[in-house]
Amino acid sequence: MYLGRVVGCVWATVKNPEMVGQRMLLIQPLTPELQSTGKRLICLDCTGAGTGEIIYYVRGKEASFPFLPAEPPTDATVVGIVDSIHLKRPVPAPPASRNPLQKKGKKC
């Protein structure tokens, strides 16, 4: 699964008959730190996600599974809306220890 942000919707007047009634969204892929990465892509949507929401999506054959028994010809599908992200932040280095013989404000 991959993280992304919904940046828009796609309308098509003509599309494959198996895709009739399916929403298509424009997605910007994201890193776990929520930085944009890669090119935007079009995904089918099975969640009802809206513009600006952080989502996760799948690619490949699994992208058609949410629509079973129909199998629309899709390579990417939004399968979840992200409520929150918790990142483990690096622990800051401890401050440099002072030489006990060194007086405050003076260098050795």
C-alpha positions in Angstrom: 0.0 0.0 0.0 1.1 3.5 -0.7 0.3 6.9 0.8 -1.1 9.7 -1.3 -3.1 12.9 -1.2 -6.3 13.5 -3.3 -5.6 16.6 -5.4 -8.6 16.4 -7.8 -11.3 14.4 -9.6 -11.3 13.1 -13.1 -14.4 13.0 -15.4 -14.6 10.9 -18.5 -17.5 11.1 -20.9 -16.4 7.8 -22.5 -14.9 5.0 -20.6 -14.8 1.2 -20.4 -18.3 -0.2 -19.6 -17.0 -1.9 -16.4 -15.9 1.5 -15.1 -19.3 3.2 -15.5 -20.4 4.6 -12.1 -16.9 4.5 -10.6 -15.3 7.6 -9.2 -11.8 8.5 -10.5 -9.4 10.6 -8.4 -6.1 12.4 -9.1 -3.6 11.3 -6.5 -0.2 12.8 -5.5 2.0 10.1 -4.0 3.5 10.9 -0.6 6.4 9.8 1.6 5.7 8.7 5.2 6.7 12.3 6.2 3.9 13.6 3.9 6.3 15.0 1.3 5.3 14.8 -2.4 7.1 12.2 -4.4 6.7 10.9 -7.9 4.2 11.7 -10.6 0.5 12.1 -10.0 -1.7 9.2 -11.0 -5.4 8.4 -11.5 -7.0 5.9 -9.1 -10.5 4.5 -8.9 -12.1 5.2 -5.5 -14.0 2.7 -3.3 -14.0 4.9 -0.2 -15.6 8.2 -1.0 -12.4 10.2 -0.4 -12.4 13.9 -1.1 -10.0 16.5 -2.3 -7.2 17.2 0.2 -7.6 14.0 2.2 -4.6 11.7 2.9 -5.4 8.2 1.6 -3.7 4.9 0.9 -4.0 3.1 -2.3 -3.0 -0.2 -3.9 -1.6 -1.0 -7.3 -1.6 -3.9 -9.7 -4.1 -6.8 -9.8 -5.2 -6.1 -6.2 -6.6 -2.7 -7.4 -9.7 -4.4 -8.9 -10.5 -6.6 -5.8 -12.6 -3.9 -4.0 -15.1 -4.1 -6.9 -15.6 -7.9 -7.1 -17.3 -9.6 -8.7 -16.8 -6.9 -11.4 -13.2 -6.5 -12.4 -12.7 -3.0 -13.8 -9.5 -2.4 -15.8 -7.7 -0.4 -13.1 -4.1 -0.3 -12.0 -4.6 1.8 -8.9 -7.5 2.1 -6.4 -8.0 4.1 -3.2 -8.7 1.6 -0.4 -8.6 3.8 2.7 -8.7 7.2 4.2 -5.9 8.0 6.8 -7.1 9.4 10.1 -3.7 10.0 11.6 0.0 9.3 11.1 2.4 8.7 14.0 6.1 8.9 13.0 9.0 7.8 15.3 11.2 10.8 15.3 15.0 10.5 15.8 16.2 11.1 19.3 18.3 14.3 19.5 21.9 13.8 20.5 22.7 14.7 24.1 24.3 18.1 24.6 28.1 18.0 24.5 29.5 17.4 28.0 31.5 20.1 29.6 35.0 19.6 31.0 34.6 19.9 34.8 37.9 21.8 34.9 36.6 24.4 32.4 35.1 27.5 34.0 31.9 28.8 32.6 32.5 31.2 29.8 36.2 30.5 29.4 37.9 28.0 27.1 40.8 25.7 28.1 
